[in-house]
Each structure stands twice: as structure tokens, then as C-alpha cells.
Amino acid sequence: MRWDELMSRSGGVCEFCGVADGLGNVDVTEDDQVLLCGACRGDGDVPDAHWRCLEGAAWSGVDAVQIAVWRRLGEIDEAWASEARESMMMEPAVAARAADRRGADVVHVDSNGMRLEHGDTVVLIKDLPVKGAGFTAKRGTAVRGISLVPENAGHIEGKVEGQRIVILTEFVKRK
């Protein structure tokens, strides 16, 4: 969906909380997008009380918004979120699309459970022999500007000693 179509559909505000600042489009399924503010996209430290906006957004008449709300409510470990999710009124086809996570993003986390993002810098937590390259990447080596392997949450890519290698996320920590 084009930016101007998203802005028109949403009225120029976040489709979860109604804020007009810092808007960005987020893929929900292969064919659907929603317009969300930075907080609703999960940028930075978001207070738990902010997510109560999902209770109102659950009543949206837009399928993509309903799917995004249903999925986000499922990630919140609070009684109110479970109740709101269970009480959502969705067409059977929309509910099936919400439950289908094939188009969902893979989340990469380091050895400490911290979320990794494209471009992050990580540090190796143990010596790693690099197969086919004939060297060992030493513990403490900083790997700058990592790339995430889209289909595998356990793999990232980065340059070590001038060579692009695949690194298991369990052997790195975010710097």
C-alpha cells in the first residue's frame, strides 16, 4: 500500500493510539500494512500503560489493523490483553490471516536475550573457528554493521578480518 493511501485511511494518525508524530508503515502480512507511531512500532522504551490503546484499536474496521492488534495483544503477558484479544470480533477469514505467521518477521536475539537489529555492533563471546577461511575469530572481537539472516533467527552476518561470515547469535552480545 502506498504512503498516501495509508495516510488517507488512517486520517494521518497512528492506527493504534492516534498519535500524529513519527509515523511509519509496518508490514502485517504480505499484502497488508498499518501506519504506526514510533512507540507502537516498539521503538525505544514504551511504558506498559501505552499498550492499553490496543483495546480501542481492536474495534477498527480495517482488516490489517485488526490483524496487527490481535498479534500484538498476544505478545503482552497481562490479563487485560488476553481478555481484549479473546473478545475481538473478526471475520473468520481475517482471524485465519491473523493466526498465519508465515509473513511475520524473524526476531534475532543475542546470548543475553537482547534484540538485534540490522546495523548493530556485536562482540564475540568466545573464540570461533571460521570454517573455510583458515582463521579463528577471537573472543572480544567487535563485529560492526551486522546483517540479519531473514529466514533464520539464529544467524547473523558480519565482517571479521575482512571476510564476510555467518555467526550464530548464541555466540554474540550486543554492544
Rosetta blueprint (number, residue, H / E / L):
1 M L
2 R L
3 W H
4 D H
5 E H
6 L H
7 M H
8 S H
9 R H
10 S H
11 G L
12 G L
13 V L
14 C L
15 E L
16 F L
17 C L
18 G L
19 V L
20 A L
21 D L
22 G L
23 L L
24 G E
25 N E
26 V E
27 D E
28 V L
29 T L
30 E L
31 D L
32 D L
33 Q E
34 V E
35 L E
36 L E
37 C L
38 G H
39 A H
40 C H
41 R H
42 G L
43 D L
44 G L
45 D L
46 V L
47 P L
48 D H
49 A H
50 H H
51 W H
52 R H
53 C H
54 L H
55 E H
56 G H
57 A H
58 A L
59 W L
60 S L
61 G L
62 V L
63 D H
64 A H
65 V H
66 Q H
67 I H
68 A H
69 V H
70 W H
71 R H
72 R H
73 L H
74 G H
75 E L
76 I L
77 D L
78 E L
79 A H
80 W H
81 A H
82 S H
83 E H
84 A H
85 R H
86 E H
87 S L
88 M L
89 M L
90 M L
91 E L
92 P H
93 A H
94 V H
95 A H
96 A H
97 R H
98 A H
99 A H
100 D L
101 R L
102 R L
103 G L
104 A L
105 D L
106 V L
107 V L
108 H L
109 V E
110 D L
111 S L
112 N L
113 G L
114 M L
115 R E
116 L L
117 E L
118 H L
119 G L
120 D L
121 T L
122 V E
123 V E
124 L E
125 I L
126 K L
127 D L
128 L E
129 P E
130 V E
131 K L
132 G L
133 A L
134 G L
135 F E
136 T E
137 A E
138 K L
139 R L
140 G L
141 T L
142 A E
143 V E
144 R L
145 G L
146 I L
147 S E
148 L E
149 V L
150 P L
151 E L
152 N L
153 A L
154 G L
155 H E
156 I E
157 E E
158 G E
159 K E
160 V E
161 E L
162 G L
163 Q E
164 R E
165 I E
166 V E
167 I E
168 L E
169 T H
170 E H
171 F H
172 V E
173 K E
174 R E
175 K L
